[in-house]
Amino acid sequence: MKNQSEQNIGQTTELQYAVTTAETADAETKTTAATDEAANAQSSEEQRKNKRKIQAKAATKNTVIAALFSALCIVLPMAFHAVPQGGLIFCPMHIPVLLAGLICGWQYGLVVGIVGPTLSMLTTGMPPLATLPSMLIECAVYGLVSGLLMKFVRTGHVYADMYVSLIVAMIAGRIIGGICKALFFTDGEYTIAAWATAYFVKALPGIVMHLALIPSVVFALMKARVTEERYPKIKNDGQNDSSSVQSQTCNETGERR
């Protein structure tokens, strides 16, 4: 009986030790999980803060660039109007609007397409008030379409992306501008021949200049790091990750605005 009692006591002790060990291990596991969860939460919060800072910086930079392009909508036409019919031939006001869409995004391109011609008319009288509505529509389409296509077109080549976005935007703006002019601003006297002559034949030197100048300006600004590179080269993992985060953040900022 004594041996059996000692065995029972030993078994009870072992059982208590096993339970205590299990409880201790469980407590340690819970503590570790809680610590990891807190660390993950802190890391996520820091990432969100960094993301908000990058978004605010990108929004500020895009706003400044868009304001500069709006000012160019006043300055460039004044320079080109020194040439007889320079505004009709070279379409200088289209340049900053298209640049705004390609560089800053469709929201900024749309705003510059509306604000730029309006400021130019108020300060210099160009374009005349009678032609301002149709030009507003045309320029707004330029900025909107160029920015949208630059966002979604990804061929893997910067110049290919820019030329697709630029050419489609220039065609869309001319088509929609011509339709609006025929329907709302000319009392039915606007013909296809007049539209083709004004938007393509007479403006051919300007079209060629835009196709040659605008992509080169955008590419030069990317190389100068004034704007984010579209396809950044991989220097090291850290720099590449940073560039990717900044590019994605800029796009998300544009979408929310």
C-alpha positions as CSV (number, residue, x, y, z in Angstrom):
1,M,0.0,0.0,0.0
2,K,2.8,2.3,0.8
3,N,4.5,1.8,-2.6
4,Q,1.2,2.3,-4.3
5,S,0.6,5.5,-2.4
6,E,4.1,6.8,-3.4
7,Q,3.5,5.9,-7.0
8,N,0.2,7.8,-7.0
9,I,1.9,10.8,-5.4
10,G,4.6,10.7,-8.0
11,Q,2.1,10.5,-10.9
12,T,0.2,13.4,-9.4
13,T,3.4,15.4,-9.2
14,E,4.3,14.6,-12.7
15,L,0.8,15.5,-13.9
16,Q,0.9,18.8,-12.1
17,Y,4.4,19.6,-13.5
18,A,3.1,18.8,-17.1
19,V,0.1,21.0,-16.6
20,T,2.3,23.8,-15.2
21,T,4.7,23.5,-18.1
22,A,1.9,23.5,-20.6
23,E,0.3,26.6,-19.0
24,T,3.7,28.3,-19.0
25,A,4.3,27.5,-22.7
26,D,0.8,28.7,-23.6
27,A,1.4,32.0,-21.7
28,E,4.7,32.5,-23.5
29,T,3.0,31.8,-26.9
30,K,0.3,34.3,-26.1
31,T,2.9,36.9,-25.0
32,T,4.9,36.3,-28.2
33,A,1.9,36.6,-30.4
34,A,0.8,39.8,-28.6
35,T,4.3,41.3,-29.0
36,D,4.4,40.3,-32.7
37,E,0.9,41.8,-33.2
38,A,1.9,45.1,-31.5
39,A,5.1,45.2,-33.6
40,N,3.1,44.6,-36.8
41,A,0.6,47.2,-35.9
42,Q,3.4,49.7,-35.2
43,S,5.1,48.9,-38.5
44,S,1.8,49.2,-40.4
45,E,1.2,52.6,-38.8
46,E,4.6,53.8,-39.7
47,Q,4.1,52.6,-43.3
48,R,0.8,54.5,-43.4
49,K,2.4,57.7,-42.1
50,N,5.2,57.4,-44.7
51,K,2.7,56.8,-47.4
52,R,0.7,59.9,-46.4
53,K,3.9,62.0,-46.4
54,I,4.8,60.8,-49.9
55,Q,1.2,61.4,-51.1
56,A,1.3,65.0,-49.7
57,K,4.6,65.7,-51.3
58,A,3.5,64.3,-54.6
59,A,0.3,66.3,-54.5
60,T,2.2,69.5,-53.7
61,K,4.7,69.0,-56.5
62,N,1.9,68.3,-59.0
63,T,0.0,71.3,-57.9
64,V,3.1,73.5,-58.4
65,I,3.8,72.0,-61.8
66,A,0.2,72.5,-62.9
67,A,0.3,76.1,-61.8
68,L,3.4,76.6,-63.9
69,F,1.7,75.1,-66.9
70,S,-1.3,77.3,-66.4
71,A,1.0,80.3,-66.5
72,L,2.6,79.0,-69.7
73,C,-0.8,79.0,-71.2
74,I,-0.6,82.8,-71.0
75,V,3.1,83.2,-72.0
76,L,3.4,80.8,-74.9
77,P,0.5,82.2,-77.0
78,M,1.9,85.8,-76.5
79,A,5.2,84.6,-77.9
80,F,3.8,82.8,-80.9
81,H,1.3,85.6,-81.8
82,A,4.3,87.6,-82.9
83,V,4.1,85.4,-86.0
84,P,1.1,86.1,-88.2
85,Q,-1.6,83.6,-87.4
86,G,0.9,81.9,-85.1
87,G,-1.8,80.8,-82.7
88,L,-3.8,79.0,-85.4
89,I,-0.7,77.5,-87.0
90,F,1.3,76.4,-83.9
91,C,-1.4,76.0,-81.3
92,P,1.0,76.9,-78.5
93,M,-1.7,76.7,-75.7
94,H,-2.0,73.0,-76.3
95,I,1.6,72.4,-75.3
96,P,1.3,73.1,-71.5
97,V,-2.1,71.3,-71.3
98,L,-0.7,68.1,-72.9
99,L,2.4,68.3,-70.7
100,A,0.2,68.6,-67.6
101,G,-1.8,65.5,-68.5
102,L,1.3,63.5,-69.3
103,I,3.3,64.5,-66.3
104,C,0.8,65.2,-63.5
105,G,-2.1,63.1,-64.4
106,W,-5.6,63.5,-65.9
107,Q,-7.0,65.5,-63.0
108,Y,-4.3,68.2,-63.4
109,G,-4.4,68.1,-67.1
110,L,-8.2,68.7,-67.0
111,V,-7.8,71.6,-64.7
112,V,-5.0,73.2,-66.7
113,G,-7.1,72.7,-69.9
114,I,-9.8,74.8,-68.3
115,V,-7.9,77.3,-66.2
116,G,-5.1,78.0,-68.7
117,P,-7.3,79.3,-71.6
118,T,-9.5,81.2,-69.2
119,L,-6.6,83.0,-67.6
120,S,-5.2,83.8,-71.0
121,M,-8.4,85.3,-72.2
122,L,-8.8,87.4,-69.1
123,T,-5.2,88.7,-69.1
124,T,-4.4,89.0,-72.9
125,G,-7.7,88.7,-74.7
126,M,-6.5,85.4,-76.4
127,P,-8.4,83.4,-77.3
128,P,-11.3,85.8,-78.0
129,L,-14.4,85.3,-75.9
130,A,-16.4,83.9,-78.9
131,T,-14.0,81.0,-79.4
132,L,-13.2,80.4,-75.7
133,P,-16.0,77.8,-75.0
134,S,-14.9,75.5,-77.9
135,M,-11.3,75.9,-76.9
136,L,-12.0,75.0,-73.3
137,I,-13.7,71.8,-74.4
138,E,-10.8,70.9,-76.7
139,C,-8.1,71.6,-74.2
140,A,-9.9,69.9,-71.4
141,V,-10.1,66.8,-73.5
142,Y,-6.4,67.0,-74.3
143,G,-5.5,67.1,-70.6
144,L,-8.0,64.5,-69.6
145,V,-7.3,61.9,-72.3
146,S,-3.5,62.3,-72.3
147,G,-3.4,61.8,-68.5
148,L,-5.7,58.8,-68.5
149,L,-3.8,57.0,-71.3
150,M,-0.5,57.8,-69.7
151,K,-1.8,56.1,-66.6
152,F,-3.1,52.9,-68.2
153,V,-0.9,52.4,-71.3
154,R,2.1,50.4,-70.3
155,T,4.2,49.2,-73.3
156,G,7.4,48.9,-71.4
157,H,8.9,51.8,-73.4
158,V,8.6,55.4,-72.3
159,Y,8.4,57.0,-75.7
160,A,5.9,54.5,-77.0
161,D,3.6,55.2,-74.0
162,M,4.0,59.0,-74.5
163,Y,3.3,58.9,-78.3
164,V,0.2,56.6,-77.9
165,S,-1.2,59.0,-75.2
166,L,-0.2,62.1,-77.1
167,I,-1.6,61.1,-80.5
168,V,-4.9,59.7,-79.2
169,A,-5.4,62.8,-77.0
170,M,-4.7,65.2,-79.9
171,I,-7.1,63.4,-82.2
172,A,-9.8,63.1,-79.5
173,G,-9.6,66.8,-78.6
174,R,-9.9,67.8,-82.2
175,I,-12.9,65.5,-82.9
176,I,-14.8,66.5,-79.7
177,G,-13.9,70.2,-80.1
178,G,-15.1,70.1,-83.7
179,I,-18.4,68.4,-82.8
180,C,-19.1,70.8,-80.0
181,K,-18.3,73.8,-82.3
182,A,-20.7,72.4,-85.0
183,L,-23.5,71.7,-82.6
184,F,-23.4,74.6,-80.1
185,F,-21.2,77.5,-81.3
186,T,-21.7,78.0,-85.1
187,D,-25.4,77.8,-85.8
188,G,-25.0,74.8,-88.1
189,E,-22.6,76.6,-90.5
190,Y,-19.6,74.5,-89.6
191,T,-18.6,71.9,-92.2
192,I,-16.3,68.9,-92.2
193,A,-14.1,70.7,-94.7
194,A,-13.8,73.8,-92.4
195,W,-13.1,71.5,-89.4
196,A,-10.3,69.6,-91.3
197,T,-8.8,72.8,-92.5
198,A,-8.7,74.5,-89.1
199,Y,-7.7,71.5,-87.0
200,F,-5.3,69.6,-89.3
201,V,-4.3,71.4,-92.5
202,K,-3.6,74.9,-91.1
203,A,-2.3,73.4,-87.7
204,L,0.0,70.9,-89.4
205,P,3.2,72.7,-88.4
206,G,2.0,72.8,-84.8
207,I,1.1,69.1,-84.8
208,V,4.6,68.3,-86.0
209,M,6.1,70.5,-83.4
210,H,4.0,69.0,-80.6
211,L,4.9,65.5,-81.6
212,A,8.6,66.4,-81.7
213,L,8.8,68.6,-78.6
214,I,6.4,67.3,-75.9
215,P,7.7,63.7,-75.5
216,S,11.3,65.0,-75.4
217,V,10.4,67.5,-72.7
218,V,8.7,64.9,-70.6
219,F,11.6,62.5,-71.0
220,A,14.1,65.2,-70.1
221,L,12.2,66.0,-66.9
222,M,12.2,62.4,-65.9
223,K,15.9,62.1,-66.4
224,A,16.4,65.3,-64.4
225,R,14.3,63.7,-61.6
226,V,11.8,66.6,-61.7
227,T,9.2,64.0,-62.2
228,E,9.2,60.2,-61.4
229,E,10.8,58.0,-63.9
230,R,8.2,55.7,-65.6
231,Y,10.4,52.6,-65.7
232,P,13.2,53.2,-63.1
233,K,16.3,51.1,-63.5
234,I,17.1,48.8,-60.7
235,K,20.2,50.0,-58.9
236,N,19.6,48.1,-55.7
237,D,16.6,46.5,-54.0
238,G,16.1,49.4,-51.5
239,Q,16.2,52.1,-54.1
240,N,14.0,50.2,-56.5
241,D,11.4,49.5,-53.7
242,S,11.4,53.2,-52.8
243,S,10.9,54.3,-56.4
244,S,8.1,51.8,-56.8
245,V,6.3,53.0,-53.6
246,Q,6.6,56.6,-54.7
247,S,5.3,55.9,-58.2
248,Q,2.4,53.9,-56.8
249,T,1.7,56.6,-54.2
250,C,1.6,59.3,-56.9
251,N,-0.9,57.4,-58.9
252,E,-3.1,56.8,-55.9
253,T,-2.9,60.5,-55.0
254,G,-4.1,61.4,-58.5
255,E,-7.0,59.0,-58.3
256,R,-8.3,60.4,-55.0
257,R,-8.0,64.0,-56.3
